[in-house]
Amino acid sequence: MARGYTRAPHLVYIRRHRCRQWHPNSTVDPIIVTVSPATPAPVTRFAPSPTGLLHLGHAYSALVASRLGDGYILRIDDIDKTRCRPAFTEAICRDLEFLNLPWRGDPVFQSHRMTVYEEALASLRARDLVYPCYLTRAELANILSAPQEAPVATDAAIPADEVARRSEQGMSPAWRLRTARALDLARHLSWDDLRTGQRRQLDMTAHGDVVVARRDIGTSYHLSVVVDDSLDGVTLVTRGADLEDSTHVHRLLQALLDLPSPAYFHHDLVRDAAVSYTHLTLPTKA
Ligand code: GLU
């Protein structure tokens, strides 16, 4: 292996170059991701939620997925029926075509995979790795606003007879991960961060007992994403740095569900097009 390269899965190498020529105003180093010519390009995906029109951040995300993956799988994250609209999906597809960022194959829709997500949840339930949470939004907000109560297990927050009453009245629960138990089962997990070339140790301290199935839709972003990335054979997840923290949850769920773990590249966020676009690091395959 060449000096200065960090080995990551799927024979993808990353190297950080110190070089200011790529843009005179840049204060950041570009990131060069070198994909071994001997292996196929990583399988990447771009996964917009069709809750609005394609924005600049989306376009940048699709560009990163396309560059690093030699095209990408287009996955429409439309599990939240109240917020997603088919008209936005159509507009997103048109805009990606207009931007000359074609995806590979047919788009994949999360809304077509609800049964698979149910099965994943059932598998976690069967092993007592999740518990039903009957807290209302207001009760949860109350718990979280108490400074000494960082995100914690919520199953003990309401008395058992109240839980039974809510269940009898037909209230659907959310399902929360028994994080402590899960971490006991899946020790020493890590994931490959291609942006820094580091192997990152799993850190769930910010998450507590994360919701893996919302009461209104029966799944969650976290659960659906790990199932999808596995079903679609994704080997490199490219997405915005705002989702980096979620990667710890995803890595843990992958281990619990016995799913493969892709590598990750969390790209810069396009915060204000007028001011900061010159500071974006666009990964380049060398
Ligand atoms: N659908 C998510 C979003 O639009 C992205 C999911 C992902 O890339 O993991 O923010």
Boltz pocket constraint, residues with backbone or C-beta under 6 A from the ligand:
constraints:
  - pocket:
      binder: B
      contacts: [[A, 47], [A, 48], [A, 49], [A, 77], [A, 225], [A, 238], [A, 239], [A, 243]]
      max_distance: 6.0
